[in-house]
Amino acid sequence: MYSGVDVVAVLEGTPEQIESAYALVRAKDTPISEIERFTVDEVVPGASSGSQEYVLRTSCTAFVRCAIRTDEVILDYAAPILARISGVRRAFVNKQCDEVMLEVVGRDKSSFDEAVMSSIQSEWSVVRSTRTLIAINGMRWSASSPSDADPTIFVSVASSDAHIATSLAKRLEGDLGISCWTYLDIPVGSTWTSEVDHSLKAALLHIMVVSEAALASGECQREFGAIRERSLPEDICCLVHPDLDFRDVALRYRQLQCIPMGDFLSYSHVLDWVVRRLHRVE
């Protein structure tokens, strides 16, 4: 991974399967000069073991090899300390070498540098030295711009709530590199209904911003009916406006995936839903 010279491969399986994989790596025509095996005796889940950051187009994953001060601390004590650092997904313990390999994920350059340069290396009472293996040639600190192709997500929203839809669309596009469509994307001079219906039918997923304005909007209700006709219920997500009492939301909405917008983790829930559904359609 490092500058196109070193490659890190995580091999999981039975001893026989792992040996078979190494045999393939050592094949005569493989352009590898040296192989160093890092035998894993234990895998410790990290503080970010359940993180979805690795699916983001803006993220970067690296492996940080930490030599432990075993003359002062024992490995079983050091590994959990390093695993608790934010950004660490897994800690691989090698007792023979007195080392811990950390799988680290960062949302962007600043968070990645914070995890490696500040958090990990600051554990000087545990860590003697570190070596970072990072896919330099493959790093992306900003997502690619959505194309002009059909949208991945259709967002239905009342005009008074347009700021909610545009903010959500921009964040999903930046994080996942996908295209989101709202009525604000209708070109000047185009026919409203035809543009809406084309994007509605082309999109893989549909998000409804459910508010008092949307419930009173004839166009939003038309879009909702069209979406229900062509989509699986699992591919429709309703974002319930914080000013709307959930008890006032019609059953036809509540039967679908509903996420309250006032929740602190609202966006994380939306992100998880999008990722799960896109994996399904792929």
N, C-alpha and C positions, 0 to 999 in steps of 0.2 A: 504493500500500500504506500510506502514512503517514497515519494519522488519517482514512482514507477520502478523502483529497484526491489524493494521488499514486498512480499505478499503474505497476508495473514489469512489462514483458512481455519475455520472452526469445524472440527470433525466430531460428529456425535454418532454413537452406535455401539454395537458390541465390539469386543477386542478384535474379532475376526474381520468385521466390516471396516474397522479403522485401519488394520494392517493392509487390507485389500486396497483401500483408498491411497495409502502411502505407496504401495507398489505401482499404482497408476501414475502418481506424481513423479516417481523415480524413473519413469519410462525413458528410454534412450533419447527420444526426440524431444523431450521436455527441456526447454531452455532455462534450467535451474542449476546453479552452481553448487548450492549448499542448502541443506534442510536442517532446521533446528526444531526439535520437537519440544513442545511445552506440555508436559503431561499434567492433566487436571485431576487433582485428588478430590476437590470439592468445588461446587458452584454455589455461591452465596447471592441470593436475589438482592438487587440494589434498590436504592430509594426511588429510582425511576423505572423499576422493572415492568410496571404496567403502562409506561408512557407510550403515547401514540406519536411522539415527535419523529420517530424514525420514518414515518410515512410521509412526512412533509417534504416538499420540494426544497425548502429552505434549510433543511437540517444537514448535519454532518456527523458521521459516526467515526470513532477512532478507538484504537486499543492502546492503553497506557500501561506499560510494563513497569511495575514498581518493585524495586529491590527493598526488602524489609530489614530493619535493624534488629535482626534476631539475637544479637548479643545483649539487647536491652528489652525487647518484647518478644512474646511468642506469636507465631503465625496465626493461631486461632484467635488471638486477641486483636491483631492488626487487621485481619480481613473484614470483620464486621464494621470496624471504624471506617474503612475506606468505602465499604458498600453503602454506608449511610449518606455519602456525599451526593448532593443533588446533581443529577445528570448521569449517574452511574446506573446502568441497567443490570449488569451482572459482574461479579468478581470471581475470577478463576484462580483457584489456589494451587500452587505447585510447591509441595513441602520439600521436595528434593533440592530445589534451587532456592528455597526461602524467598519466593517471589509471589506477587499477586498481579494478575493481568486484569485490568479494568476495561470493560466495554462502556464507552462514554458516548452519549449523544447530546448534541447541542442544537438548539433551535436556530441560532445564527452565530456569527463569529464572536460577538461579545460574550454570549452565554457559554460558548465552548471554551474560550480563553479563560473565563472565570472559573470553569470547572477544572481545567488542567493546570493553569498557571497559578491560580490562587488557592482553590480549595484542596486539590490533591497535593501539590508541592508544599503547601503550608503545614501539612501533617508531618513536620520534620521529626517529631518524636517517634514516628512509626516508619516513615519512608526515608531510605538512605539516598536513593537516586531513582530517576524515572527516564523512560524512553517512550516517546509517543510515535505511533505508527498511524498515519492519517492519509486518506486518499486525496492527496493534494491535487492531482489532475482531475479529480471528479467532484471537487467541492463546488457547491452552489450556494452563494450567500443571498441570492434573490431569485425568486421563481421566475420562470419564463412567462411572458405575457400571453394571455389567452388568445387563441386564434379566432379567425372569423368564421370558423366552422360552427356546426350546430351546438347549442349550449349543452352542458352536462346537467345543469340545474335550472329549472324554471322557478322564479320567485313571484308569487302572486301577492300583490299588496295594494291597499287603497292609496290614493294620491297623497292623503294627509300623513301617511306613514312611510312615504318614499325614502326618507332619510334612513330608516331602519333597514330597509331592503338593500340600499346602496352600500351601507356600511358592512352589512353581513356579506354581500356579494364580493366586495373588495377584499375582505379578510379571507374568505374561502379561496378566492382566486390566488391570493398571495401565498397561502399556506399549502395548497394542494396543486396549484398549477392547472386548475380546471376553469371552465367558463360558466359564469352565471348570467342569467338573463332576467331583466325586469322591463317593465313597459317604457322606462326611460331610454332603452336601447332602440326603440322604434325610430328608424330614419325619418327625417323631415320629409313630408310629402307622401309618405307611405300610407296604405290603408290600415287603420288600427286593427280591426278584427282579423284580417288575414295574417298580419305580422304576429299577433298574439297567438293565433291558432297554430301557425307554423312552428313557432318556438315551443309551444306547449306540447305538440305532438313529437317534436324531435328530441326533447330533453329526456334524460334517463331518470332523473329524480325531480320531485316537485316539493317546494316549500311554500306553505300558506302562512302569511302573517295575519293571524286572527285577532281583529280588534273590533271595537264598536263600529268604526268607519267601514271596515271590510264586511261586517255582517249587514250593514245597511247599503252596501254598494251592489247594484245590479250586475256590474261587470265582474266583480270579484266572485259573486255567486255563480255567474255563468262559467267562469274559469274553473271554479271548484267542481261544478257538475261535469264539465268536459274532462277534467283530470280524473275524477272518479270512474268515468266510463272507460278510460284507456289504460289506467295504471293499476298495478298491484297495491293493495292497501299499505304494504310494507314500504313502498317507495314514495309515500306521501308523509310529510312531517308538518305538523301545525305548531307554529310559534305563537303562544298565547300572550297577548299584550298584558303588561302588569296592571293596567288600569281596568282590565276586564275580569269580572268575577267568573271563575271557572264554572260555577253552577249555572251561569247564563249562557254558556257555550252549548250549542245544540249537540245532540247525541251523535249526529253524523260526523262531527269533528272529533268528539271525545273517543270515538271508536278507533281513531287513528293514533299514530305516534304523536303525542303532545308534549311540548317542552315549554315550561313557564319562562318567559323572558326576564322576569325579575330575579330569577335564581342566579347566584354568583357563578355557578358552573354552567350556565346556559350554553355558552359557545362551545365548551368542551363536549357537552352532550350532543350538540348539533354536529360537531366535527366527527365524533365517534359514529354517529348515525350515518353520515355521508360515507365514511370509510368502509363501514360494514356493508352498506348497500352497494357501493362500487365494486367491492371484492366479490359480491354475489353475482353481479351482472358480468364481471370479467370471467 
